[in-house]
Amino acid sequence: MPTLELTRDEIVAEMERVAHARRGASAAELIAAYRAGTLDDPGQVGDVLVLAGLLDPADSYFAG
């Protein structure tokens, strides 16, 4: 099976695309709600959460 490699910017762009399409919110907002335990139906954006897990927890994306 081929391996797909994504840059950090590609990961962020895909997270944002999916988050806006499915929830009309930024991926950062969804991730923050998930971490706070307040995200309704996290399975709907499970792929966003998985992609977020590929980023370094100290990534500047999570700062703002």
GROMACS elastic network, one bead per residue, 0.5 to 0.9 nm:
[ bonds ]
;  ai    aj funct       b0    kb
    6     9     6  0.79198   500
    6    10     6  0.56902   500
    6    11     6  0.61794   500
    7    10     6  0.50884   500
    7    11     6  0.62673   500
    7    12     6  0.86968   500
    8    11     6  0.51338   500
    8    12     6  0.62760   500
    8    13     6  0.86174   500
    8    54     6  0.86322   500
    8    55     6  0.71063   500
    9    12     6  0.51348   500
    9    13     6  0.60571   500
    9    14     6  0.85890   500
   10    13     6  0.50462   500
   10    14     6  0.61251   500
   10    15     6  0.85529   500
   11    14     6  0.52560   500
   11    15     6  0.61768   500
   11    16     6  0.86473   500
   11    51     6  0.64518   500
   11    52     6  0.78043   500
   11    54     6  0.81298   500
   11    55     6  0.81099   500
   12    15     6  0.51000   500
   12    16     6  0.61570   500
   12    17     6  0.85621   500
   12    27     6  0.82860   500
   12    51     6  0.81075   500
   12    52     6  0.79342   500
   12    55     6  0.87844   500
   12    61     6  0.81288   500
   13    16     6  0.51704   500
   13    17     6  0.60747   500
   13    18     6  0.86734   500
   14    17     6  0.50138   500
   14    18     6  0.61524   500
   14    19     6  0.84245   500
   14    48     6  0.79049   500
   14    51     6  0.83500   500
   15    18     6  0.53993   500
   15    19     6  0.60127   500
   15    20     6  0.85521   500
   15    26     6  0.83035   500
   15    27     6  0.57653   500
   15    28     6  0.87505   500
   15    47     6  0.79092   500
   15    48     6  0.50513   500
   15    49     6  0.82122   500
   15    51     6  0.67987   500
   15    52     6  0.75113   500
   16    19     6  0.51003   500
   16    20     6  0.60073   500
   16    21     6  0.83819   500
   16    25     6  0.82548   500
   16    26     6  0.58106   500
   16    27     6  0.51348   500
   16    28     6  0.81442   500
   16    48     6  0.81172   500
   17    20     6  0.54659   500
   17    21     6  0.61138   500
   17    22     6  0.86367   500
   17    26     6  0.85217   500
   17    27     6  0.83368   500
   18    21     6  0.50831   500
   18    22     6  0.59881   500
   18    23     6  0.81236   500
   18    26     6  0.89720   500
   18    27     6  0.79395   500
   18    45     6  0.75885   500
   18    47     6  0.83216   500
   18    48     6  0.69458   500
   19    22     6  0.53920   500
   19    23     6  0.55478   500
   19    24     6  0.64594   500
   19    25     6  0.58617   500
   19    26     6  0.57564   500
   19    27     6  0.51715   500
   19    28     6  0.88721   500
   19    30     6  0.74718   500
   19    45     6  0.69326   500
   19    48     6  0.69668   500
   20    23     6  0.54463   500
   20    25     6  0.50192   500
   20    26     6  0.59640   500
   20    27     6  0.74890   500
   21    24     6  0.59438   500
   21    25     6  0.82718   500
   22    25     6  0.81808   500
   22    44     6  0.76398   500
   22    45     6  0.74616   500
   23    26     6  0.82130   500
   23    30     6  0.85686   500
   23    44     6  0.87710   500
   23    45     6  0.83642   500
   25    28     6  0.82975   500
   25    29     6  0.65413   500
   25    30     6  0.70384   500
   26    29     6  0.52725   500
   26    30     6  0.65385   500
   26    31     6  0.87451   500
   27    30     6  0.50559   500
   27    31     6  0.60418   500
   27    32     6  0.84880   500
   27    48     6  0.70092   500
   27    49     6  0.85644   500
   27    52     6  0.86781   500
   28    31     6  0.51314   500
   28    32     6  0.60784   500
   28    33     6  0.85667   500
   28    61     6  0.75250   500
   28    62     6  0.67022   500
   28    64     6  0.77070   500
   29    32     6  0.51694   500
   29    33     6  0.61791   500
   29    34     6  0.85968   500
   30    33     6  0.50872   500
   30    34     6  0.60892   500
   30    35     6  0.86047   500
   30    39     6  0.67881   500
   30    42     6  0.86395   500
   30    45     6  0.83011   500
   30    48     6  0.85415   500
   30    49     6  0.84501   500
   31    35     6  0.61398   500
   31    36     6  0.85412   500
   31    39     6  0.82558   500
   31    48     6  0.80906   500
   31    49     6  0.66717   500
   31    52     6  0.77856   500
   31    62     6  0.86406   500
   32    35     6  0.51403   500
   32    36     6  0.61520   500
   32    37     6  0.85879   500
   32    38     6  0.86563   500
   32    39     6  0.84323   500
   32    62     6  0.84449   500
   33    37     6  0.60700   500
   33    38     6  0.50574   500
   33    40     6  0.86171   500
   34    37     6  0.50263   500
   34    38     6  0.59252   500
   34    40     6  0.83113   500
   34    42     6  0.70926   500
   34    49     6  0.83868   500
   35    38     6  0.77197   500
   35    39     6  0.81864   500
   36    39     6  0.77159   500
   37    40     6  0.86028   500
   39    42     6  0.59546   500
   40    43     6  0.87362   500
   40    44     6  0.87788   500
   41    44     6  0.57962   500
   41    45     6  0.78943   500
   42    45     6  0.55371   500
   42    46     6  0.59488   500
   42    49     6  0.83141   500
   43    47     6  0.81533   500
   44    47     6  0.81355   500
   45    48     6  0.52952   500
   45    49     6  0.65973   500
   45    50     6  0.88624   500
   46    49     6  0.50600   500
   46    50     6  0.61781   500
   46    51     6  0.85997   500
   47    51     6  0.60867   500
   47    52     6  0.84885   500
   48    51     6  0.51462   500
   48    52     6  0.61332   500
   48    53     6  0.86971   500
   49    52     6  0.50150   500
   49    53     6  0.63772   500
   50    53     6  0.50919   500
   50    54     6  0.69289   500
   51    54     6  0.52691   500
   51    55     6  0.72674   500
   52    55     6  0.54946   500
   52    56     6  0.84745   500
   52    57     6  0.86387   500
   53    56     6  0.75303   500
   53    57     6  0.78225   500
   54    57     6  0.87264   500
   55    58     6  0.82329   500
   55    59     6  0.65921   500
   55    61     6  0.87739   500
   56    59     6  0.51716   500
   56    60     6  0.89483   500
   57    60     6  0.86428   500
   57    62     6  0.73810   500
   58    61     6  0.83053   500
   58    62     6  0.72126   500
   58    63     6  0.80914   500
   59    62     6  0.59997   500
   59    63     6  0.74338   500
   60    63     6  0.51539   500
   60    64     6  0.74187   500
   61    64     6  0.63939   500
